[in-house]
Amino acid sequence: KQVSTQSTGAIGKNKRLSKRKGNKKKIIDPFTKKEWYDVKAPSMFSVRDVGKTLVTRTTGTKIAADALKGRVYECALADLNADENAFRKFKLICEDVQGKYCYTNFHGMDLTRDKLCSLVRKWQTLIEAHVDVKTTDGYLLRIFCLGFTKKVNKQIKKAAYAKSSQVRAIRKKMVDIMTKEASTEDLKSFVNKLIPDSIGKDIEKECMDIYPLHDVFIRKVKVLKKPKFDASKLMDLHGEVGGTTDETGEIISAPGEFVEPTIQDSV
């Protein structure tokens, strides 16, 4: 009996054939919807223009200023203050947007990894301390400090190790000095102390009678809590006068501030 070998075809739909041509979405360059804003550093730093930042334009309910607020920018201190060290990094957070400018505030400080690694050596004791301090204007900061023991003059012994009791005494001294320096100042004054690292030098001097130290640095500063946002205080920090802005970026006056009335057409 002869068997038919004729193919009946594939059961089901062929997905490739069923696809319609011409319904491809038109590719638009996303950068056509973006705009540039200038990032401004507070008046503690000599270089005020940090750089530029990119954001999608205000469309409908999505406001550009809301997308910018809360952005954190990390800058080397050498870029913010021309004559300072490059190994100290400052974090600045955008708190307000006015026109095409992002006004930032201090958000933290850190040392670069290569600097930290270059400090750690053999034959010395590393001493670290940290403390949570509240500034006079209500910022809660966590400050980290580190220092290293060093050989005294004409020392023959190879190592310069401190006893555990000396380490504890030095750590207590570090905590006391950091607490005193931060709790008696507002944030602006405290940042002014961080820029030349005068706190590290004070710790080095104070601990000389316990054990000689060198390479004492404020290693890191974190902002844990902030007071309620005040536009006029931020403008004072930037050395400018102004209020908050609306969704178009126009400056609105702060409460209690005199505003000159607009000229009416009928007059």
C-alpha positions as CSV (number, residue, x, y, z in Angstrom):
1,K,0.0,0.0,0.0
2,Q,1.4,3.4,-1.0
3,V,1.8,6.0,1.9
4,S,1.3,9.7,1.1
5,T,4.4,11.8,2.0
6,Q,2.7,15.1,1.3
7,S,3.4,17.7,4.1
8,T,0.3,19.3,5.7
9,G,2.3,22.4,6.8
10,A,3.2,23.7,10.3
11,I,0.3,23.7,12.9
12,G,-0.2,27.1,14.4
13,K,0.8,30.6,13.3
14,N,4.2,31.5,12.0
15,K,5.2,34.4,14.3
16,R,7.6,35.9,11.8
17,L,5.0,36.3,9.0
18,S,2.3,37.7,11.3
19,K,4.5,40.7,12.4
20,R,3.4,43.9,10.6
21,K,5.9,46.1,9.1
22,G,6.1,49.9,9.7
23,N,5.0,50.0,13.4
24,K,8.5,50.6,14.7
25,K,8.8,53.5,17.3
26,K,10.7,56.5,16.0
27,I,14.0,56.8,17.9
28,I,14.4,60.2,19.5
29,D,17.7,61.4,20.9
30,P,17.1,61.7,24.7
31,F,19.5,64.6,24.9
32,T,17.0,66.8,23.0
33,K,14.8,66.8,26.1
34,K,17.6,67.7,28.5
35,E,19.0,71.0,29.8
36,W,22.1,72.1,31.6
37,Y,22.2,73.7,35.1
38,D,25.2,75.4,36.8
39,V,26.2,73.9,40.2
40,K,27.2,76.6,42.8
41,A,29.4,75.8,45.9
42,P,28.8,77.6,49.2
43,S,30.8,80.8,50.0
44,M,33.3,78.8,52.2
45,F,35.1,77.8,49.0
46,S,37.0,80.2,46.8
47,V,35.9,78.5,43.5
48,R,32.1,78.8,43.5
49,D,31.4,77.2,40.1
50,V,31.6,73.5,40.6
51,G,30.5,72.4,37.2
52,K,27.3,71.7,35.2
53,T,24.6,69.1,35.7
54,L,22.1,67.6,33.2
55,V,18.3,67.2,33.8
56,T,15.1,66.5,31.8
57,R,13.1,69.6,31.1
58,T,9.9,70.3,33.0
59,T,7.1,68.5,31.3
60,G,3.6,68.2,32.8
61,T,3.8,67.2,36.5
62,K,7.5,66.2,36.3
63,I,9.4,69.3,37.4
64,A,13.1,69.7,36.7
65,A,13.9,71.4,40.0
66,D,12.5,68.4,41.9
67,A,14.8,66.0,40.0
68,L,17.8,68.2,40.8
69,K,17.2,68.6,44.5
70,G,19.0,66.0,46.6
71,R,21.7,65.3,44.0
72,V,25.1,64.9,45.6
73,Y,28.3,66.2,43.9
74,E,31.7,65.0,45.0
75,C,34.6,67.5,44.4
76,A,38.3,67.5,45.3
77,L,39.3,70.3,47.6
78,A,42.0,71.4,45.1
79,D,39.2,72.2,42.6
80,L,37.2,74.1,45.2
81,N,40.2,75.9,46.8
82,A,43.0,76.3,44.3
83,D,45.9,76.2,46.9
84,E,44.6,73.2,49.0
85,N,45.3,69.4,48.9
86,A,43.8,67.2,46.3
87,F,43.4,64.2,48.6
88,R,40.5,65.7,50.5
89,K,37.1,65.3,48.9
90,F,34.0,67.3,49.8
91,K,30.4,66.2,49.1
92,L,27.9,68.9,48.2
93,I,24.1,68.3,48.1
94,C,21.7,70.4,45.9
95,E,19.2,72.0,48.2
96,D,17.5,74.6,46.1
97,V,17.2,75.6,42.4
98,Q,16.8,79.2,41.2
99,G,16.8,80.0,37.5
100,K,19.5,77.9,36.0
101,Y,21.6,77.6,39.2
102,C,21.7,74.7,41.7
103,Y,22.6,75.9,45.2
104,T,24.4,73.3,47.2
105,N,25.3,72.8,50.9
106,F,27.9,70.7,52.7
107,H,27.0,67.0,52.8
108,G,30.2,65.2,53.8
109,M,34.0,65.0,53.6
110,D,36.3,62.1,52.9
111,L,39.9,61.3,52.1
112,T,40.9,59.6,48.8
113,R,41.7,55.8,49.0
114,D,45.3,56.3,47.8
115,K,46.1,58.8,50.5
116,L,44.7,56.5,53.3
117,C,46.7,53.5,51.9
118,S,49.9,55.6,51.7
119,L,49.6,56.4,55.5
120,V,49.3,52.8,56.8
121,R,52.8,51.4,57.4
122,K,54.6,48.8,59.6
123,W,56.3,49.5,62.9
124,Q,53.7,52.1,64.1
125,T,50.3,52.0,65.9
126,L,47.2,53.2,64.1
127,I,44.7,54.9,66.4
128,E,41.1,55.7,65.2
129,A,38.2,57.4,66.9
130,H,34.7,58.6,65.9
131,V,32.0,60.7,67.6
132,D,28.5,62.0,66.8
133,V,28.2,65.8,67.4
134,K,25.4,68.3,67.0
135,T,26.4,71.8,65.7
136,T,24.8,75.0,67.0
137,D,22.5,75.3,64.0
138,G,21.1,71.7,64.4
139,Y,23.2,69.5,62.0
140,L,24.1,66.1,63.5
141,L,27.5,65.1,62.2
142,R,29.5,61.8,62.6
143,I,33.3,62.7,62.6
144,F,36.0,60.1,62.1
145,C,39.7,60.7,63.0
146,L,42.9,58.7,62.6
147,G,46.5,59.2,63.7
148,F,49.7,57.2,63.8
149,T,52.5,57.0,66.4
150,K,56.0,58.1,65.5
151,K,59.5,57.6,66.6
152,V,61.0,60.1,69.0
153,N,64.3,61.8,68.2
154,K,67.5,59.6,68.6
155,Q,65.3,56.5,69.0
156,I,67.3,53.3,68.3
157,K,64.3,50.9,68.6
158,K,62.8,50.1,65.2
159,A,59.1,50.1,66.2
160,A,57.1,52.9,67.7
161,Y,54.2,51.0,69.3
162,A,51.9,52.6,71.9
163,K,50.5,50.6,74.9
164,S,46.8,49.9,75.0
165,S,46.4,52.4,77.9
166,Q,48.1,55.1,75.8
167,V,45.9,54.3,72.8
168,R,42.8,54.6,75.0
169,A,44.0,58.0,76.4
170,I,44.8,59.3,72.9
171,R,41.3,58.1,71.6
172,K,39.6,59.9,74.5
173,K,41.6,63.1,73.7
174,M,40.5,62.8,70.0
175,V,36.8,62.5,70.9
176,D,37.0,65.4,73.4
177,I,38.7,67.7,70.9
178,M,36.3,66.8,68.0
179,T,33.3,67.3,70.3
180,K,34.5,70.7,71.5
181,E,35.4,71.9,68.0
182,A,32.1,70.9,66.4
183,S,29.5,71.5,69.2
184,T,30.5,75.1,69.7
185,E,30.3,76.1,66.0
186,D,27.7,76.3,63.3
187,L,28.1,74.2,60.1
188,K,29.8,77.0,58.1
189,S,32.5,77.6,60.8
190,F,33.1,73.8,61.2
191,V,33.6,73.4,57.4
192,N,36.1,76.3,57.5
193,K,38.1,74.3,60.1
194,L,37.9,71.2,57.9
195,I,39.4,72.9,54.9
196,P,43.0,73.4,56.4
197,D,42.4,70.5,58.9
198,S,43.2,72.5,61.9
199,I,41.4,70.0,64.2
200,G,44.0,67.3,63.2
201,K,46.9,69.7,64.1
202,D,45.2,70.4,67.5
203,I,44.9,66.7,68.3
204,E,48.6,66.2,67.3
205,K,49.7,68.9,69.8
206,E,47.4,67.8,72.6
207,C,48.5,64.2,72.4
208,M,52.2,64.9,72.4
209,D,52.6,64.3,76.2
210,I,50.9,60.9,75.9
211,Y,52.7,59.6,72.8
212,P,54.2,61.5,69.8
213,L,51.8,61.3,66.8
214,H,52.1,62.2,63.1
215,D,49.7,62.1,60.1
216,V,46.7,63.0,62.2
217,F,43.7,63.7,60.0
218,I,39.9,64.0,60.1
219,R,39.3,61.0,57.9
220,K,35.6,61.4,57.2
221,V,32.6,63.5,58.1
222,K,29.0,62.3,57.5
223,V,25.9,64.5,57.9
224,L,23.4,62.2,59.7
225,K,20.5,64.7,60.3
226,K,19.7,68.2,59.1
227,P,17.4,70.9,60.4
228,K,14.3,71.8,58.4
229,F,15.2,73.4,55.1
230,D,15.4,77.2,55.2
231,A,15.9,79.0,51.9
232,S,17.1,82.3,53.4
233,K,19.8,80.5,55.5
234,L,21.0,78.7,52.3
235,M,21.2,82.1,50.5
236,D,23.2,83.5,53.4
237,L,25.6,80.6,53.1
238,H,26.0,81.5,49.4
239,G,26.3,85.2,50.2
240,E,23.2,86.0,48.2
241,V,19.7,87.3,48.9
242,G,16.7,85.4,47.6
243,G,13.8,83.1,48.3
244,T,12.4,79.8,47.0
245,T,11.4,79.2,43.4
246,D,8.2,78.0,41.6
247,E,8.1,75.3,38.9
248,T,9.3,77.6,36.2
249,G,12.5,78.5,38.2
250,E,11.4,82.0,39.0
251,I,12.4,83.3,42.4
252,I,9.5,83.7,44.9
253,S,10.0,86.0,47.9
254,A,10.6,84.5,51.3
255,P,7.9,85.0,53.9
256,G,8.0,88.5,55.5
257,E,10.2,89.8,52.6
258,F,9.3,93.1,50.9
259,V,8.2,92.6,47.2
260,E,7.8,95.4,44.8
261,P,4.3,95.3,43.2
262,T,4.1,94.7,39.5
263,I,3.1,97.6,37.2
264,Q,-0.5,97.2,36.0
265,D,-1.6,97.8,32.4
266,S,-4.4,100.2,33.5
267,V,-2.1,102.7,35.2
